[in-house]
Amino acid sequence: MTTCGMDAAEFRKRGKEMVDYIADYLETIEQREVYPDVQPGYLRSLIPNEAPEEPDAYEDVVRDIERVIMPGVTHWHSPYFYAYFPTANSYPAMLADMLSGAIGCIGFSWAASPACTELETVMLDWLGKMLNLPDAFLAGTTGLGGGVIQGTASEATLVALLAARSRIVQKIQADSPEREELDIISRLVAYSSDQAHSSVERAGLIAGVRMKKIPTAVSKKFAVHGETFSAMLKEDKEAGLIPFYFCATLGTTPSCAFDCITELGPICKAENMWMHIDAAYAGSAFICPEFRPLLNGVEFADSFNFNPHKWLLVNFDCSAMWVKKRADIIGAFKMDPLYLKHDHQESGLVTDYRHWQIPLGRRFRSLKMWFVFRLYGLKGLQAYIRKHVELAKEFERRVREDQRFEISADVVLGLVCFRMKGSDEKNKTLLKRINAARKIHLVPCQLAGSFVLRFAVCARTTESRHVQEAWSHISEIASEILQELPN
Ligand SMILES: *Cc1c(COP(=O)(O)O)cnc(C)c1O
């Protein structure tokens, strides 16, 4: 026997077992240590050096999940996980993901699977309306704008940057046809906050354009403001450079700071620059009317992106990106070999998403949005966001009540940046001991030159009692440290 023994009947049985395993895993996840106790290379010795010649038994594969995989898993969905930012996880999204896997289409064009394209366009309109995005970003209205699912915020930033690069080169060449593309590109300059995600700087490296970081300060809440930006633009233009792209961040990764886009947007407009907004984490909160003002100024943006796969219960990957003029983005990347042509190219709901992204292939990811939006409803999603923000506020109150600690940045959403008063040394020791104990998991950041701990409410199932336990744990470790290192 050399073929796989799994037929449909076997799949039905194993599928049901797997669903049970998954539900058990998630229901009992808090009994596991959140952070794995393994050394680099731990896995190789646990499995054979080669793939099996003859098929393995299914039972053996399943047995190995607990033996080989779980010991090396960081449990991102444990209510004791407070590191990075959340990554979404919900039962409706997991079910939709199974269906997507089964349909298994590659929706690079409308014709390659019409439902895959059309549901995506409509889901991005639904989501755009939940955020109260200006109509110009929706596909259903004027038809000039529209949304697309990218794999990650990093890709959205890069795609926007490449589209902006192509737009500025075309514009300059339209005015001065003698100017060489390479000469123009060598003078281009893009900008972002010094608090922007590392993927923004990386986009500059990949696109081969200069990327400048705009300095921020604790006194200005780590946000980029118009004044600093204008001064930099003036200096760069005087030096013969061509400013063409600004990536604003709403909800920075270190401290969840918000660039002042109501000031920056008009500047970009006046300078003919492309403004892209990276709201990877914070964007989900804008579905709540009380947080929507944080998005004011989006009307000035050429493109806007956030990650439902972070905080909107749609499992990875699902990064929602909207552009005001789809022609800008399509124009930058369009390639039309004969084997990909079809009879309904680009009209209304018919769009060929391959022109909106870097890869050709794409999964049927909008099914996850459809399931989640329908099964939670806008109200359910809003309640979820509010609960996380409330838990962060609760943690903040605990920190503020303790004289040994300080809060390092405003708590706006689900992230609390805090530290023990005094040296970085003490805070580094604190974090090291927290993570070594493996009860909770945190990561640090650097803010205004200081070492700071980040507490991000992450798991769907985090409750007040988990936050209280986390705080007691941190507070006990702090007491130990203060006995050893009183300064
Ligand atoms: C998490 C994050 C990113 C990276 O998101 P990916 O989808 O993994 O690329 C980018 N920007 C900000 C502000 C983030 O918080």
The ligand as a Gaussian input file, in Angstrom:
#p B3LYP/6-31G(d) Opt

LIG

0 1
 C        1.695000      44.365000      13.866000
 C        2.005000      45.604000      13.103000
 C        2.491000      45.531000      11.791000
 C        2.859000      44.227000      11.150000
 O        1.740000      43.511000      10.816000
 P        1.843000      42.304000       9.770000
 O        0.434000      42.116000       9.350000
 O        2.406000      41.151000      10.519000
 O        2.729000      42.740000       8.674000
 C        2.669000      46.700000      11.101000
 N        2.385000      47.892000      11.656000
 C        1.945000      48.007000      12.924000
 C        1.656000      49.365000      13.495000
 C        1.745000      46.859000      13.683000
 O        1.318000      46.966000      14.954000

